[in-house]
Amino acid sequence: MRARAIRKALLAALLAIGTLVATPQARAQDNDNSGPVSPDSADVIRASLGRPPPKPPFDAVDAVALPFRIVLYPVRLLGYANVKLVGLVTRLSTPREYGLFQRIADAGFRPAFGSVGERSGFSAGLRFDRYLPLFLETAYSIRGSQRHVLGLDFNRPLYRVEASYLFQRDAEPHFWGVGPDSEEDQFVDYRWDRQIASALGTLRFPALELSGGFGYQDNRVSRGSDHKAADIQDLPQEDQPYGVDARTKYFVFDLTTTFDRTYNRLDFQRRGVYLQLGTLLFLGTDGTESDFVRVSGVLHSYVPLNVRQSFALRGLIEANRGWGEGVPFYHLARLGDKLGSRAYKEGRFRDRDMLALMTEWRYEVWRELHERGRVESFLFLDSGTVDHKFSEMRFRNLKWSWGFGFRVVWSGQTRWLAYLGFGEDGARLNVDFSWVY
């Protein structure tokens, strides 16, 4: 009896010690995450660590932005609806359709959509480059504009050499006159056909590109196809600018320097500075009594405010100085739309010199799960003017425009942009498929 009692007590003690020792070990094994991880799990972990929090810490910038968020809430819903529509179309595509698209791409055909010139409207184009360096591009728009290019393109990491022949037709661009005081409802239209044969070479260095080239340009103006506007040829003879009734031909020499220190941060916001300075020399030939030189500059600056907000600035400057007959009206500096003051139509104001400043406050309203794309809302304020000389520009002649919109960015490029702008000519709604700012 006594021996049995001793054995029971010893067994109970061993069980108690085992429980105290084994339980922490078991818990440690249950919580140990140091084992092998699958590739899919590793991608999920990396994405969760690199993505900014869904709601960043509230700061002073957020306090200022709060009223704008309320105003832009409908824009956010539109952007969300656009993304959902794209996803629906993708899901409806069958594997057979995907295979057809892939075979077309493998054959060297690259479709493109957007615009092909001033007031071209929506256009569709196709590029064939299976046998590079030889390539061929063609595009047509709903308003009759067209663009065709045949060329050779030797594109390498450190340099690029391109030789091409281009024919472009702008079927119905508008012309309001020269200077900053033209009236919005006093416009005429025309058709501008041009042929350009050119060769261009580019040297690439870290953050710097140097480009130079030469070419031959043949310009011809005829009656436009916009039936709502009078033709520029119907203006009184004394009001017709140079280039209406004269076919111009030029030898063109180009020299451009580009400095680019912009890049995307891990939080998806762009930052840095981009600067481009260019010079074009037009020398008249074959009876063209006109020579002129153009000097232009473009400045982009991006300043992130936090993981969702940023400030962007764009400055534009252009000066044209001519001899003989001067500068044809279709080569004058232009102000409006992408070229500054977005509340105004493309090419709304023209003259020899132009200054413009475009500013944006951007707010990210949606980000794709795998961070391939996003939707940004933005507020903008633009100003600019044109005149015969910079010294003649006056503050009262500045053309202001302000408004709001949103853009869809995919793979680092703007795929779709829409905005509503307000200026002296009233409100203007615009949609664009290629935006570089």
Phi, psi and chi 1 to 4 in degrees:
 res  aa     phi    psi   chi1   chi2   chi3   chi4
   1 MET       -  -46.8  -70.4  -68.8  -64.0      -
   2 ARG   -64.1  -40.0 -172.7  173.7 -178.9 -179.6
   3 ALA   -65.2  -39.2      -      -      -      -
   4 ARG   -64.6  -39.1 -176.9  178.9  -60.9  173.6
   5 ALA   -64.9  -38.3      -      -      -      -
   6 ILE   -65.4  -40.9  -66.9  173.3      -      -
   7 ARG   -63.7  -41.1  -74.5 -164.4  -60.3  -89.6
   8 LYS   -62.9  -42.0  -72.9 -177.0  178.5 -178.7
   9 ALA   -65.5  -41.8      -      -      -      -
  10 LEU   -64.0  -40.6 -177.6   59.1      -      -
  11 LEU   -63.7  -41.3 -179.4   60.4      -      -
  12 ALA   -64.1  -38.3      -      -      -      -
  13 ALA   -65.9  -41.8      -      -      -      -
  14 LEU   -63.5  -41.2  -68.6  174.3      -      -
  15 LEU   -62.9  -39.2  -71.2  173.6      -      -
  16 ALA   -65.8  -44.1      -      -      -      -
  17 ILE   -63.8  -41.7  -65.8  172.7      -      -
  18 GLY   -62.2  -39.4      -      -      -      -
  19 THR   -64.8  -42.8  -58.9      -      -      -
  20 LEU   -65.4  -35.8  -68.2  174.5      -      -
  21 VAL   -82.5  -42.1  173.4      -      -      -
  22 ALA   -76.0  -32.3      -      -      -      -
  23 THR   -62.0  -48.7  -59.8      -      -      -
  24 PRO   -61.6  -37.0  -21.9   34.3      -      -
  25 GLN   -64.6  -41.8  -67.1  176.9  -14.1      -
  26 ALA   -63.4  -42.1      -      -      -      -
  27 ARG   -63.7  -40.6  -70.5  176.1 -179.6  172.9
  28 ALA   -62.1  -39.2      -      -      -      -
  29 GLN   -68.0  -36.8  -68.2  174.5   -2.0      -
  30 ASP   -65.4  -33.8  -68.9  -19.9      -      -
  31 ASN   -97.2    5.4  -63.6  -32.5      -      -
  32 ASP   -78.9  116.5 -174.3    9.4      -      -
  33 ASN  -105.2   17.5  -65.7  -35.0      -      -
  34 SER   -88.1    4.6   60.7      -      -      -
  35 GLY   -76.2 -179.7      -      -      -      -
  36 PRO   -63.9  143.4   22.2  -32.4      -      -
  37 VAL  -117.7  138.5  178.6      -      -      -
  38 SER   -70.4  157.8   67.3      -      -      -
  39 PRO   -58.4  -39.8  -25.6   34.7      -      -
  40 ASP   -63.8  -42.2  -67.2  -20.9      -      -
  41 SER   -65.0  -38.2  -61.2      -      -      -
  42 ALA   -62.4  -40.5      -      -      -      -
  43 ASP   -63.0  -41.5  -68.9  -20.0      -      -
  44 VAL   -63.6  -42.1  172.5      -      -      -
  45 ILE   -64.6  -45.0  -66.5  172.0      -      -
  46 ARG   -62.2  -41.0  -80.8 -166.9  -65.6  -91.1
  47 ALA   -63.9  -40.0      -      -      -      -
  48 SER   -69.0  -31.9   63.7      -      -      -
  49 LEU   -76.6  -34.7  -67.4  175.8      -      -
  50 GLY   -85.9  -21.7      -      -      -      -
  51 ARG   -78.8  137.7 -173.4  179.8  -62.0  113.7
  52 PRO   -66.4  158.0   22.3  -32.2      -      -
  53 PRO   -61.5  148.7   21.8  -33.0      -      -
  54 PRO   -57.9  -32.4   -7.3   11.3      -      -
  55 LYS  -129.9  101.5  178.6   65.2  179.7   68.5
  56 PRO   -65.8  162.3   24.0  -32.6      -      -
  57 PRO   -56.2  138.0  -21.9   31.4      -      -
  58 PHE   -71.9  129.7 -162.8   83.8      -      -
  59 ASP  -136.1 -172.8   54.8   21.6      -      -
  60 ALA   -63.5  -35.9      -      -      -      -
  61 VAL   -63.9  -39.6  176.0      -      -      -
  62 ASP   -63.1  -37.0  -69.9  -39.9      -      -
  63 ALA   -62.7  -41.5      -      -      -      -
  64 VAL   -67.6  -35.8  175.3      -      -      -
  65 ALA   -79.0  -14.1      -      -      -      -
  66 LEU   -55.6  -49.1 -177.1   58.8      -      -
  67 PRO   -62.2  -32.6   19.3  -31.3      -      -
  68 PHE   -68.0  -36.1  -64.9  115.1      -      -
  69 ARG   -61.9  -39.2  -65.3 -176.9 -165.1  176.4
  70 ILE   -65.2  -43.9  -63.1  173.6      -      -
  71 VAL   -65.2  -38.2  172.4      -      -      -
  72 LEU   -88.7    6.2  -67.2  174.4      -      -
  73 TYR   -59.4  -42.1 -175.3   71.8      -      -
  74 PRO   -59.8  -35.9  -22.6   33.9      -      -
  75 VAL   -63.1  -39.8  176.2      -      -      -
  76 ARG   -61.2  -41.6  179.5  176.0 -178.4  176.0
  77 LEU   -64.1  -38.8  -66.5  179.9      -      -
  78 LEU   -64.3  -41.8  -72.8  173.4      -      -
  79 GLY   -63.4  -41.4      -      -      -      -
  80 TYR   -63.5  -41.5 -179.5   77.0      -      -
  81 ALA   -64.1  -38.5      -      -      -      -
  82 ASN   -62.8  -43.6  177.5   75.1      -      -
  83 VAL   -64.5  -41.7  171.8      -      -      -
  84 LYS   -63.3  -37.3  -72.3  -63.1 -176.6 -177.7
  85 LEU   -64.8  -43.1  178.4   62.2      -      -
  86 VAL   -60.4  -43.0  172.8      -      -      -
  87 GLY   -63.8  -37.7      -      -      -      -
  88 LEU   -64.7  -44.8  176.2   62.2      -      -
  89 VAL   -60.6  -40.1  172.6      -      -      -
  90 THR   -63.2  -42.5  -58.5      -      -      -
  91 ARG   -68.6  -30.4  -72.7 -166.2  -63.4  -88.9
  92 LEU   -75.2  -19.3  -68.7  177.5      -      -
  93 SER   -69.3  135.7  -61.3      -      -      -
  94 THR   -90.6  159.0   64.9      -      -      -
  95 PRO   -54.7  -33.2  -25.9   34.1      -      -
  96 ARG   -65.0  -40.6  178.9  177.7  -61.6  177.3
  97 GLU   -66.8  -40.9  -68.5  168.3  -18.0      -
  98 TYR   -58.4  -42.0  -83.6  121.9      -      -
  99 GLY   -64.0  -36.7      -      -      -      -
 100 LEU   -65.0  -45.5  175.1   61.2      -      -
 101 PHE   -60.5  -39.2  -64.7  150.4      -      -
 102 GLN   -67.5  -39.1 -172.6   61.0   48.8      -
 103 ARG   -66.6  -36.9  -74.0 -166.4  -65.3  -88.0
 104 ILE   -63.8  -43.5  -67.2  175.2      -      -
 105 ALA   -64.7  -41.2      -      -      -      -
 106 ASP   -65.1  -25.7  -67.8  -19.2      -      -
 107 ALA   -78.4   -5.4      -      -      -      -
 108 GLY    99.3   11.1      -      -      -      -
 109 PHE   -97.1  131.4  -66.7   95.5      -      -
 110 ARG  -125.4  105.9  -50.4  -81.7 -175.8  -99.1
 111 PRO   -74.1  153.9   26.2  -32.6      -      -
 112 ALA  -147.8  148.8      -      -      -      -
 113 PHE  -134.2  151.6  -55.0   95.1      -      -
 114 GLY   152.7 -123.6      -      -      -      -
 115 SER  -138.2  158.5   62.6      -      -      -
 116 VAL  -121.3    9.8  -66.8      -      -      -
 117 GLY   163.4 -173.6      -      -      -      -
 118 GLU   -63.9  126.1 -173.0  177.3  -10.3      -
 119 ARG    51.7   40.1  -66.9 -163.9   73.4 -107.3
 120 SER   -79.4  -22.6   72.1      -      -      -
 121 GLY    74.2 -171.9      -      -      -      -
 122 PHE   -66.0  136.9  179.4   78.5      -      -
 123 SER  -133.2  157.4   70.7      -      -      -
 124 ALA  -128.6  138.8      -      -      -      -
 125 GLY  -140.9  171.1      -      -      -      -
 126 LEU  -144.2  135.8 -167.6   65.9      -      -
 127 ARG  -117.9  134.3  175.5 -175.7  171.2  100.4
 128 PHE  -117.1  117.0  178.6   72.5      -      -
 129 ASP  -139.2   33.8   56.9    8.5      -      -
 130 ARG   -65.5  -32.6 -177.7  174.8 -178.0  179.4
 131 TYR  -107.6   47.7  -57.4  104.8      -      -
 132 LEU   -52.5  141.9  -78.5  174.1      -      -
 133 PRO   -81.2   -2.9   30.3  -36.6      -      -
 134 LEU   -74.5  134.5  179.2   68.1      -      -
 135 PHE  -143.6  158.6   70.5   92.9      -      -
 136 LEU  -140.9  132.0  173.1   66.0      -      -
 137 GLU  -127.4  143.4  -65.6  179.5    1.8      -
 138 THR  -146.9  142.9 -175.4      -      -      -
 139 ALA  -153.5  143.9      -      -      -      -
 140 TYR  -132.1  149.5  -69.0   86.4      -      -
 141 SER  -117.4  167.9   80.1      -      -      -
 142 ILE   -71.5  -15.2   57.8  175.9      -      -
 143 ARG  -101.0    8.5  -70.4  177.7  175.6  169.1
 144 GLY    94.6   -1.1      -      -      -      -
 145 SER   -72.9  154.9  -64.5      -      -      -
 146 GLN  -153.5  158.3   49.6 -173.5  -72.9      -
 147 ARG  -148.2  129.1 -176.0  175.1 -173.1  -89.6
 148 HIS  -136.0  133.4  -47.8  -71.2      -      -
 149 VAL  -135.2  135.1 -173.6      -      -      -
 150 LEU  -128.7  127.9  173.8   64.7      -      -
 151 GLY  -165.2 -178.3      -      -      -      -
 152 LEU  -119.6  133.8  -63.1  170.7      -      -
 153 ASP  -132.7  107.8 -174.6    4.3      -      -
 154 PHE  -102.0   96.4  -60.1   89.4      -      -
 155 ASN  -107.9  113.6 -165.7   -0.6      -      -
 156 ARG  -124.2  163.4  -58.0  -65.9 -176.5  -93.7
 157 PRO   -57.7  -35.6  -24.9   33.8      -      -
 158 LEU  -100.6  -11.5  -61.3 -179.3      -      -
 159 TYR  -158.1  166.6   68.3   90.6      -      -
 160 ARG  -147.1  135.5 -177.3  175.1 -172.1  175.8
 161 VAL  -129.1  126.0  177.6      -      -      -
 162 GLU  -135.3  133.1 -178.6  176.6   -5.4      -
 163 ALA  -126.6  133.1      -      -      -      -
 164 SER  -153.3  161.2   64.0      -      -      -
 165 TYR  -121.1  131.5  165.3   79.6      -      -
 166 LEU  -128.1  136.2  174.0  144.8      -      -
 167 PHE  -120.1  126.7  171.3   81.1      -      -
 168 GLN  -134.2  137.1  179.7  152.4  -22.1      -
 169 ARG  -124.5  120.9  168.9  172.2  -66.9  171.9
 170 ASP   -97.7  110.1  -67.8  -15.2      -      -
 171 ALA   -76.4  -34.1      -      -      -      -
 172 GLU  -151.0   51.6   53.0  179.3   52.9      -
 173 PRO   -67.0  156.3   23.4  -31.6      -      -
 174 HIS  -105.1  155.9  -73.2  168.7      -      -
 175 PHE  -137.6  124.0  177.8   71.8      -      -
 176 TRP  -102.5   -7.4  -71.6  -96.1      -      -
 177 GLY   120.0 -177.2      -      -      -      -
 178 VAL  -108.6  136.4  178.0      -      -      -
 179 GLY   106.6  172.8      -      -      -      -
 180 PRO   -86.2   -1.1   31.5  -34.6      -      -
 181 ASP  -108.0   15.8  -60.4  -39.1      -      -
 182 SER   -69.1  147.2   56.4      -      -      -
 183 GLU   -85.4  145.4  -62.8  -66.2  -26.3      -
 184 GLU   -66.0  -34.0 -167.6  -88.2  -22.2      -
 185 ASP   -94.7    4.3   58.0  -12.7      -      -
 186 GLN  -105.5   75.3  -59.2  -63.3  -42.7      -
 187 PHE  -127.4  155.1   63.2   87.1      -      -
 188 VAL  -128.0  167.3  -67.8      -      -      -
 189 ASP  -123.4  170.3   84.3  -38.6      -      -
 190 TYR  -160.5  173.1   60.1   96.5      -      -
 191 ARG  -120.8  132.4 -172.0  176.3   78.3 -178.0
 192 TRP  -119.1  113.4  178.1   22.7      -      -
 193 ASP  -106.1  134.7  -69.3  -16.3      -      -
 194 ARG  -142.6  143.6   55.9 -166.6  179.1  -85.5
 195 GLN  -119.7  133.2  -57.9  178.1   66.1      -
 196 ILE  -134.8  122.3  -58.2  174.8      -      -
 197 ALA  -110.3  126.1      -      -      -      -
 198 SER  -150.0  161.1   62.8      -      -      -
 199 ALA  -136.0  134.2      -      -      -      -
 200 LEU  -138.5  135.5 -179.0   68.1      -      -
 201 GLY  -122.5  144.2      -      -      -      -
 202 THR  -133.0  132.2  -58.8      -      -      -
 203 LEU  -108.2  134.1  -66.2  177.4      -      -
 204 ARG  -113.8  128.4  -65.6  168.1  173.7  153.4
 205 PHE  -124.5  167.6  -55.3   93.4      -      -
 206 PRO   -56.3  117.0  -26.3   34.7      -      -
 207 ALA    67.7    9.3      -      -      -      -
 208 LEU  -142.9  137.8 -177.4   67.6      -      -
 209 GLU  -130.8  137.2  -75.5 -170.0   -1.5      -
 210 LEU  -119.7  123.3  -60.2  176.8      -      -
 211 SER  -125.2  142.8  -60.5      -      -      -
 212 GLY  -151.4  149.0      -      -      -      -
 213 GLY  -171.5 -179.0      -      -      -      -
 214 PHE  -147.1  162.5   61.7   92.0      -      -
 215 GLY  -168.3 -178.2      -      -      -      -
 216 TYR  -130.3  133.2  174.7   80.2      -      -
 217 GLN  -128.7  133.3 -176.2  177.0  122.7      -
 218 ASP  -123.1  118.8 -176.2   -8.0      -      -
 219 ASN  -117.8  138.5  -55.5  -81.5      -      -
 220 ARG  -142.1  133.6  177.3 -178.8  -66.3  177.1
 221 VAL  -111.2  135.5  171.2      -      -      -
 222 SER  -141.0 -171.5   56.4      -      -      -
 223 ARG   -72.8  139.1  -64.9 -177.1  178.1  -87.9
 224 GLY   -80.8  177.0      -      -      -      -
 225 SER  -109.4    9.5   57.9      -      -      -
 226 ASP   -85.7  108.1 -174.1   -1.1      -      -
 227 HIS   -75.7   -9.8  -58.1  -65.3      -      -
 228 LYS   -86.3   -4.9  -61.6  179.7 -178.8  179.1
 229 ALA  -128.2  150.5      -      -      -      -
 230 ALA   -73.2  159.2      -      -      -      -
 231 ASP   -85.4  149.6  -67.2  -42.0      -      -
 232 ILE   -63.5  -24.2 -165.5  171.6      -      -
 233 GLN   -70.3  -16.2  -69.5   82.4    1.6      -
 234 ASP   -88.6   -3.2  -64.3  -28.8      -      -
 235 LEU   -66.3  153.0  -68.5  174.0      -      -
 236 PRO   -55.6  148.3  -24.7   34.0      -      -
 237 GLN   -55.2  -38.3 -171.2   67.9   31.7      -
 238 GLU   -72.2  -16.4   62.3  -87.1   13.4      -
 239 ASP   -98.2   -4.4  -66.3  -25.2      -      -
 240 GLN   -79.9  124.2  -68.1 -175.5    7.7      -
 241 PRO   -74.8  164.4   28.9  -34.1      -      -
 242 TYR   -64.0  133.8  173.5   65.5      -      -
 243 GLY   112.0  -11.4      -      -      -      -
 244 VAL   -70.2  -49.8  172.7      -      -      -
 245 ASP  -110.4   16.6   56.3   -2.9      -      -
 246 ALA  -126.1  129.1      -      -      -      -
 247 ARG   -81.7  122.6 -176.4  175.7 -178.7  178.1
 248 THR  -108.8  142.7   62.1      -      -      -
 249 LYS  -134.0  136.3  -59.2  177.3 -178.4 -179.4
 250 TYR  -137.1  147.0  -65.5   98.2      -      -
 251 PHE   -89.5  132.3  -72.5  118.1      -      -
 252 VAL  -121.2  132.6 -175.8      -      -      -
 253 PHE  -121.3  133.3  -60.8   88.4      -      -
 254 ASP  -125.8  136.6  178.3    9.5      -      -
 255 LEU  -141.0  122.2 -177.7   61.8      -      -
 256 THR  -136.1  138.4  -56.6      -      -      -
 257 THR  -121.7  130.6  -58.2      -      -      -
 258 THR  -126.2  126.1  -56.8      -      -      -
 259 PHE  -114.8  120.3  175.2   78.9      -      -
 260 ASP  -129.8  109.4 -170.8   -5.0      -      -
 261 ARG  -123.3   45.2  -69.9  -71.6  -67.3  175.9
 262 THR  -107.1  148.2   60.3      -      -      -
 263 TYR  -162.9  164.9   56.4   93.8      -      -
 264 ASN   -95.3  132.7  -70.6  -34.1      -      -
 265 ARG   -79.5  171.5  -61.2 -162.1  -44.2  177.3
 266 LEU   -63.1  -25.7  -66.4  177.4      -      -
 267 ASP   -86.7   12.6   55.2   19.9      -      -
 268 PHE    81.3    2.0 -134.9    3.7      -      -
 269 GLN   -96.1  140.6  -65.1  -67.1   -3.2      -
 270 ARG   -82.3  146.0 -163.0  159.2 -173.3   80.7
 271 ARG  -147.0  160.8   69.2 -175.5  -53.6  169.8
 272 GLY   115.5 -169.3      -      -      -      -
 273 VAL  -131.7  138.8  175.5      -      -      -
 274 TYR  -126.2  131.1  171.0   93.9      -      -
 275 LEU  -138.5  131.8  176.6   63.5      -      -
 276 GLN  -133.7  130.0 -175.3  177.6   82.6      -
 277 LEU  -123.2  131.8  -60.4  174.2      -      -
 278 GLY  -138.0  151.9      -      -      -      -
 279 THR  -133.9  130.8  -58.1      -      -      -
 280 LEU  -124.3  131.2  -79.2  169.0      -      -
 281 LEU  -114.6  120.1  176.4   62.5      -      -
 282 PHE  -107.2  117.8  -67.8   78.1      -      -
 283 LEU  -114.3  116.4  -61.2  178.1      -      -
 284 GLY   -65.4  144.2      -      -      -      -
 285 THR  -144.1  165.1 -176.4      -      -      -
 286 ASP    55.4   48.1 -163.3   12.7      -      -
 287 GLY    89.8   -0.8      -      -      -      -
 288 THR   -83.3  110.6  -61.0      -      -      -
 289 GLU   -89.7   58.5  -59.2  -65.0  -28.6      -
 290 SER  -150.8  129.9  164.8      -      -      -
 291 ASP  -133.8  141.6  -54.9  -50.4      -      -
 292 PHE  -158.0  160.0   65.9   97.6      -      -
 293 VAL  -125.5  141.4   61.6      -      -      -
 294 ARG  -120.4  131.1  171.8 -176.6  -59.6  160.4
 295 VAL  -119.9  128.9  179.2      -      -      -
 296 SER  -138.9  157.6   61.3      -      -      -
 297 GLY  -146.3  145.3      -      -      -      -
 298 VAL  -133.8  131.3 -180.0      -      -      -
 299 LEU  -127.2  127.2  170.6   67.2      -      -
 300 HIS  -118.9  138.0  -66.1  178.5      -      -
 301 SER  -139.8  134.4  179.3      -      -      -
 302 TYR  -126.5  126.9  -52.2   92.4      -      -
 303 VAL  -127.9  104.5 -178.3      -      -      -
 304 PRO   -66.9  139.2  -17.1   30.5      -      -
 305 LEU   -98.6  -40.7  -56.7  177.6      -      -
 306 ASN  -158.1 -164.2   57.8   26.7      -      -
 307 VAL   -68.4  -14.3  -65.0      -      -      -
 308 ARG  -120.1  -14.8  -65.2 -173.5 -175.9  -85.1
 309 GLN  -122.0  148.9  -58.1  176.2   71.5      -
 310 SER  -153.7  163.0   66.1      -      -      -
 311 PHE  -119.3  133.7  176.4   79.6      -      -
 312 ALA  -127.2  143.2      -      -      -      -
 313 LEU  -134.5  142.4  177.8  145.2      -      -
 314 ARG  -137.8  124.6 -174.3 -174.2 -169.7 -160.0
 315 GLY  -114.9  139.6      -      -      -      -
 316 LEU  -130.5  140.4  -57.1  168.8      -      -
 317 ILE  -146.3  140.9 -175.7  172.2      -      -
 318 GLU  -151.4  138.6 -177.7  175.2  -38.9      -
 319 ALA  -136.5  133.7      -      -      -      -
 320 ASN  -122.0  128.1  -66.0  -81.7      -      -
 321 ARG  -124.7  124.9  -63.7  -68.7  179.2  -94.3
 322 GLY  -123.9  163.8      -      -      -      -
 323 TRP  -131.6  159.4  -54.4  -89.3      -      -
 324 GLY    71.4 -127.2      -      -      -      -
 325 GLU   -71.0  -15.8  -66.2  -71.3  -13.7      -
 326 GLY    95.7 -149.8      -      -      -      -
 327 VAL  -101.0  123.5 -176.1      -      -      -
 328 PRO   -57.9  148.3  -21.5   32.3      -      -
 329 PHE   -61.3  -30.0   75.1   96.0      -      -
 330 TYR   -78.6   -8.3   42.2   78.3      -      -
 331 HIS  -104.5    4.0  -82.0  -44.8      -      -
 332 LEU   -68.5  156.7  -67.9  171.4      -      -
 333 ALA   -63.1  142.4      -      -      -      -
 334 ARG  -120.4  145.7  -61.7 -179.7  -61.7  161.1
 335 LEU  -128.5  131.0  177.8   71.3      -      -
 336 GLY   137.8  144.3      -      -      -      -
 337 ASP    61.4 -125.1 -163.6   45.1      -      -
 338 LYS   -63.7  -23.7  -69.0 -178.7 -179.2 -179.5
 339 LEU   -91.4   26.9  -61.1  175.6      -      -
 340 GLY   107.6  148.9      -      -      -      -
 341 SER    57.5   74.5  -63.3      -      -      -
 342 ARG   -68.6  -14.7  -82.1  167.7  -83.8 -171.3
 343 ALA   -74.5   -5.4      -      -      -      -
 344 TYR  -112.8  153.2  -58.5   91.7      -      -
 345 LYS   -68.5  158.7  -62.3  173.9 -177.7  177.0
 346 GLU   -61.0  128.2 -175.2  175.7   -1.7      -
 347 GLY    71.9   20.5      -      -      -      -
 348 ARG   -59.5  -39.6  170.3   67.9  175.6   83.8
 349 PHE  -121.1  137.8  -58.5   97.9      -      -
 350 ARG  -139.6  143.0  -54.2 -168.8 -166.8 -161.0
 351 ASP  -171.4 -174.0 -147.0  -39.1      -      -
 352 ARG   -71.5  -37.6  -67.5 -161.3  174.3 -166.5
 353 ASP  -118.7  149.8  -66.4   -6.3      -      -
 354 MET  -146.2  140.5 -178.1  -90.9  -70.3      -
 355 LEU  -131.9  138.5  -81.5  174.2      -      -
 356 ALA  -152.8  147.4      -      -      -      -
 357 LEU  -135.4  126.5 -177.0   66.1      -      -
 358 MET  -121.5  131.5  -51.2  168.1   70.8      -
 359 THR  -128.8  148.9   59.0      -      -      -
 360 GLU  -142.5  139.6  -79.0 -172.0    7.7      -
 361 TRP  -107.4  121.4  169.9   77.9      -      -
 362 ARG  -112.5  140.6  -58.8  173.5  177.0  178.7
 363 TYR  -135.4  122.4 -177.1   80.7      -      -
 364 GLU   -76.5  121.2 -179.4 -174.4  -55.0      -
 365 VAL  -104.7  -15.5  -63.7      -      -      -
 366 TRP  -158.3  142.9  178.3   85.3      -      -
 367 ARG  -133.5  133.5 -177.4  178.9  -62.4 -164.8
 368 GLU   -66.8  145.0 -165.7  -98.4  -16.4      -
 369 LEU   -53.4  -41.9  177.4   62.3      -      -
 370 HIS   -92.9   10.7  -59.8  -71.4      -      -
 371 GLU    61.4   34.1  -60.1 -168.0  -11.5      -
 372 ARG   -89.0  -21.3  -67.4  170.1  -63.0 -175.9
 373 GLY  -154.8  170.8      -      -      -      -
 374 ARG  -157.5  166.8   68.5 -175.2 -173.8  -86.5
 375 VAL  -118.2  127.3  175.6      -      -      -
 376 GLU  -115.9  136.6  -71.1 -178.5  -18.2      -
 377 SER   -97.5  156.3   60.4      -      -      -
 378 PHE  -153.1  150.4   60.7   91.1      -      -
 379 LEU  -110.7  141.4  -60.5  177.1      -      -
 380 PHE  -134.1  153.5   67.3   85.3      -      -
 381 LEU  -140.6  118.6  176.0   64.9      -      -
 382 ASP  -122.1  153.2  -56.4  -21.5      -      -
 383 SER  -151.7  152.9   65.0      -      -      -
 384 GLY   178.6  172.0      -      -      -      -
 385 THR  -159.6  166.9 -170.9      -      -      -
 386 VAL  -128.8  156.7  -63.3      -      -      -
 387 ASP  -168.3  174.2 -140.9  -46.2      -      -
 388 HIS   -67.7  -36.0 -168.1   70.8      -      -
 389 LYS  -142.4  154.7  -65.8 -179.2  179.7  179.3
 390 PHE   -60.2  -36.1  -70.7  116.1      -      -
 391 SER   -66.5  -17.3   59.6      -      -      -
 392 GLU   -94.9   -3.1  -61.9  176.0    3.3      -
 393 MET   -71.2  140.3  -67.8 -179.1  176.8      -
 394 ARG  -127.9  149.2  -61.8  -67.3 -177.9  -94.6
 395 PHE   -59.3  -36.4 -178.3   81.1      -      -
 396 ARG   -66.2  -17.0   65.3  176.6  179.8  -86.9
 397 ASN   -92.1    1.2  -70.3  -30.0      -      -
 398 LEU   -63.1  137.3  -74.3  176.8      -      -
 399 LYS  -102.7  108.8  -53.3  -57.4  176.2 -175.6
 400 TRP   -94.4  146.8  -64.0   87.1      -      -
 401 SER  -147.6  142.0   63.6      -      -      -
 402 TRP  -142.3  160.2   63.8  -85.8      -      -
 403 GLY   169.3 -164.7      -      -      -      -
 404 PHE  -145.9  163.0   66.7   91.4      -      -
 405 GLY  -174.7 -167.6      -      -      -      -
 406 PHE  -150.7  157.0   68.8   96.5      -      -
 407 ARG  -133.4  148.6   61.5  168.4   52.3   84.9
 408 VAL  -105.4  118.6  176.0      -      -      -
 409 VAL  -109.0  128.4 -179.4      -      -      -
 410 TRP  -136.7  129.8 -161.6  -93.0      -      -
 411 SER    54.7   37.9  -61.8      -      -      -
 412 GLY    80.6    2.0      -      -      -      -
 413 GLN  -123.9  145.4  -63.8 -176.8    1.7      -
 414 THR   -73.7  115.5  -61.0      -      -      -
 415 ARG   -94.8  -25.9  -55.7  -63.6 -177.2  179.0
 416 TRP  -158.0  135.9 -169.8   56.9      -      -
 417 LEU  -143.0  137.7  174.6  141.0      -      -
 418 ALA  -139.8  141.8      -      -      -      -
 419 TYR  -152.3  158.6   62.1   83.4      -      -
 420 LEU  -118.9  118.6  179.8   63.5      -      -
 421 GLY  -116.5  152.7      -      -      -      -
 422 PHE  -128.7  133.6  -58.0   89.1      -      -
 423 GLY  -154.4 -164.1      -      -      -      -
 424 GLU   -64.4  -26.8  -65.7  177.9    6.3      -
 425 ASP   -87.0    2.9  -67.6  -11.4      -      -
 426 GLY   104.4 -157.5      -      -      -      -
 427 ALA   -90.9  148.1      -      -      -      -
 428 ARG  -140.9  123.8  178.3  173.0 -178.7  -99.1
 429 LEU  -103.0  130.3  176.3   64.6      -      -
 430 ASN  -137.7  144.3 -167.7   34.0      -      -
 431 VAL  -125.3  135.2  176.9      -      -      -
 432 ASP  -139.5  149.7 -155.0  -65.1      -      -
 433 PHE  -112.6   -0.8  -64.3   89.3      -      -
 434 SER  -145.6  110.6   58.2      -      -      -
 435 TRP  -135.8  127.5 -170.2  -97.5      -      -
 436 VAL  -101.7   -5.6  -64.2      -      -      -
 437 TYR   -95.4      -  167.3   39.8      -      -
